[in-house]
Amino acid sequence: MANVLVDLDVESLAPEVHKEDKPDFSSTRKLYSYVKKRTFAAFVASKKCPPTCENASPALWLCCGQSFKEPSSIHKHVSNSHASEIHLLTSETLDVMLRQAHSEDSMEELSDESTDVLSWIPDTSHVQEDDLIKGPGEVLLYYCYCRLNDPQMICQWQKELCSKFHMTGKVRVATEGINGTVGGTKTATNLYVKAMLSHPSFKIMQVQDFKKSEGGAECFSDLKVGVYKEIVPMGVDPDILSYRLAGIHLEPEEFHKEVKAFVENQSSISDTILLDCRNFYESKIGQFDQCLAPDIRKFSYFPDYVENNLDLFRDKKVLMYCTGGIRCERGSAYLRSKNICKEVYQLKGGIHKYLEQFPDGFYRGKLFVFDERYAIAFNEDIISECRYCSCPWDQYQLCSTDFCCQLVLSCATCRERGLTACCPACQAKEQNHSDVSSDGLPRREECECTMSRPRIPKDTL
């Protein structure tokens, strides 16, 4: 087991764990972080110059015949040049720790799995039923990568939990974790967060992992909870490409500084790419200044996009972002697996967390969300335009043609004129009422605007 746990970047780890703090063996990511960080720190410390070291330069560390004055430089050198030694040492340490904790962990996992679903539904006898149905509401967006031994049970628990709280939304469950966006009254969402944090499978989560925005149960047509292979559909088996290979996580403040340097000195920092790993209709209405926004329709196209544009990323420092952070976990892992980038960083908490702190920062326009609101605003900028008259417009609506699921930007004036379809082909279909085939079943075709778009575009900078 330990051999597959060691591909973590030290820079993305949690704060240092002190000797008196017992590592949380039930939370695998904390355990990996704890061991890798301590191993890395010990290795760096072994390269520190002793007081009697005579060296021409005032180096604090010596390694591989090179001298290093700054902590960042020796850390980078060790990360790049001594990965195998760090991996070996970490693997050996993990083997010992896991053997020692095996018995206790096995009993805990067995206990968690055998627990009845209803036992994890909180008591709401102190809550008025009306408070779960009426009143101010909000939408939660969250994810958690963690080992779930019985995703079917978690799925059933989520259904019971949301039904009890009168919440709607979408939740994906897999052996690799959970990913959800749900809406309800604030009373309901507060209870939901408490229930999530109290469940032993999600001990690693914290309150700030739940991104909140104005809305409610009305933002979703119903509740959809299911078990899947991936909690974010990238189309790559998580057993082959794990989220544990993800890039270095940057807090919003750190990401803001990196983007500021990139935007202000782009001509002199040509080795940096600010990468939007969302879909084209998301980046169309909002994005970071001077970003690279792939013209792809689905995140499952992202791996092929990387394959077709390897030279674009070669020897580059990549700053990656997405809505809430989850696509970057797998997207950065895939990019790193190609071993072509100099460094890969990702925005922790995604655009959502960034805009909470920097509403007037370098991200302009709306933030696309996957519910019936389609977008939420943190600033007043409109960076997109009406499909028909090209006036500033960023309010999406579904194509008016039956069975077409494309989104269209059509301003109020154009909609009054009947221009409500996503493209001329759909507009003609609507006028001809030809959306039903000869056998009476609905026909769902790729419309003109989709077919004309390259599935995997070739990009240049």
PyMOL commands that set and color helices and strands:
alter all, ss='L'
color gray80, all
select helices_A, chain A and resi 2-4+10-12+28-46+71-81+83-114+117-120+129-132+151-164+186-198+200-202+207-209+217-219+243-245+252-264+266-268+280-283+299-308+310-313+326-337+350-357+412-416+424-432+448-451
alter helices_A, ss='H'
color red, helices_A
select strands_A, chain A and resi 61-63+66-68+137-145+168-174+177-185+211-214+223-227+248-250+272-276+286-288+317-321+343-347+363-365+367-368+375-376+396-398+407-409
alter strands_A, ss='S'
color yellow, strands_A
deselect
rebuild
show_as cartoon
